Amino acid sequence: MPAITESDIEDYVIELSKNLGYAYRYGPDIAPGGKDQERKTYDQIVLT
């Protein structure tokens, strides 16, 4: 039996969330300094 990795779980949850209607955004893209920055610093916890 193959081992389940953290990446396997992450991919599963991303697909599950997308199937429930949530939009997926790649973390580094929305991080401070990213091309689609959604917060100014990592101290800003809630993304609106």
C-alpha positions in Angstrom: 0.0 0.0 0.0 1.5 3.4 -1.0 2.0 6.0 1.7 -0.3 9.0 1.8 1.7 12.2 1.6 0.9 15.7 2.8 0.8 16.7 -0.9 -1.8 14.0 -1.6 -4.0 15.4 1.2 -3.6 19.0 0.0 -4.5 18.1 -3.6 -7.6 16.2 -2.3 -8.8 19.1 -0.2 -8.2 21.6 -3.0 -10.3 19.5 -5.4 -13.0 19.0 -2.8 -13.2 22.7 -2.0 -13.3 23.6 -5.8 -16.2 21.1 -6.2 -18.0 22.8 -3.4 -17.8 26.1 -5.3 -14.7 27.7 -3.6 -12.2 29.5 -5.8 -8.6 28.3 -5.6 -5.7 30.7 -5.6 -2.0 29.7 -5.5 -0.6 30.9 -2.1 2.5 32.6 -3.4 0.4 34.6 -5.9 -1.7 36.1 -3.2 1.1 36.5 -0.6 2.6 39.9 0.2 4.6 40.9 -2.9 2.8 38.4 -5.1 1.3 39.2 -8.5 -2.2 39.2 -7.0 -1.4 40.3 -3.5 -4.4 40.1 -1.2 -2.8 41.4 2.0 0.0 43.8 2.8 1.8 41.7 5.4 1.6 38.2 6.8 0.3 39.7 10.1 -3.0 40.4 8.3 -4.7 37.1 9.0 -8.2 37.5 7.5 -8.5 37.9 3.8 -11.6 39.8 2.7 
